Amino acid sequence: MAISTNFFAVFNSIPSTSSSFSSSFTKPSLGSLKHHYGLKVGKPSSNRRLVLSCSSSQMDSNSDTMNIGNGRSQISSASSFGLTMSETTMSRTSYKWQRVLLKVSGEALAGDQTQNIDPKITMSIAREVAAVTRLGIEVAIVVGGGNIFRGSSWAGSSGLDRSSADYIGMLATVMNAIFLQATMESIGIPTRVQTAFRMSEVAEPYIRRRAVRHLEKGRVVIFAAGTGNPFFTTDTAAALRCAEINAEVVLKATNVDGVYDDDPRRNPNARLLDTLTYQEVTSKDLSVMDMTAITLCQENNIPVVVFNLSKPGYISRAIKGERVGTIIGGTRNSMAAKT
């Protein structure tokens, strides 16, 4: 590395004492810097430039000092939630998954069905997600749009073809995503909405690397507009985005406690299943997710946890691997499962 002789001009301009610092501060000598950082300074050449080399062993020993800038964003993201780095590290160790994808159905956002979106439900989701992100867990969300418009139900009405109906349903998911984003940011959660097709005035376009970077910075990313293609459900979009961003699990939040061996509304003796394999879901034709989503999860070894969104604390409990709802294609955390 070559540096100008202005380095010495700046160095020599440092005052030995300053009123803004404590009186114990003294200007370090060039010799002490050379000894501390392993600097070797050659004589100035004719073009008045110095050649400066650093000893790798001594630089490595001071990597904590030299890399302050690289870790600044991580420290600030943790401190912004009122946690120290040691607390964040300790809390992360108790969680089964560190990056998760939460699938929220449109019906769950409607609550008691008296209105399209229930603000109490969105605030409950926001608080649950806040409790998790404050512990360093990275959360992405895929929202459905069934509370506003379901394309498969409206296809054929008034000459509306399936593709057009599905695109209308995708717009409904964008509406839900923007509402959920506003709720989360109202309680201090940095949130980004990314859409599968461009709507630059209201949201970012989906870019995988940008989404991952948002997660690494502690932001919640909400994926809207499904996959951007008709004939695919938001469950398939959840499985696809989970695989793309390298999330470890799909948390499917619904209005039921999990997967039953029969319809609990018709059969009061229906039994809640604790674990299922992908093959059992397909062979028994259980209405958990569509077959495309289940197959995508199976091919990428992505477990799916189906649980009741309305139960307080269930999101964080699901991430810990506790006995919440039904897990498909995975195992419980052996330590948490005993609780």
Secondary structure, DSSP 8 states (H G I E B T S, - for coil): -EEETHHHHHHHTS-S--TTS-TT-----HHHHHHHHTEEE----TTSEEEEEE-HHHHHHTHHHHTTTTTHHHHHHHHTTT--HHHHHHHHTT-S-SEEEEEE-HHHHHTTTTSSS-HHHHHHHHHHHHHHHTTT-EEEEEE--TTT--HHHHTTGGG--HHHHHHHHHHHHHHHHHHHHHHHHHTT--EEEEESS--TTTSEE--HHHHHHHHHTT-EEEEESTTSSTT--HHHHHHHHHHHTT-S-EEEEESSSS-BSS-TTT-TT--B-SEE-HHHHHHTT-SSS-HHHHHHHHHTT--EEEEETTSTTHHHHHHHT-S-SEEESS---TTGGG-
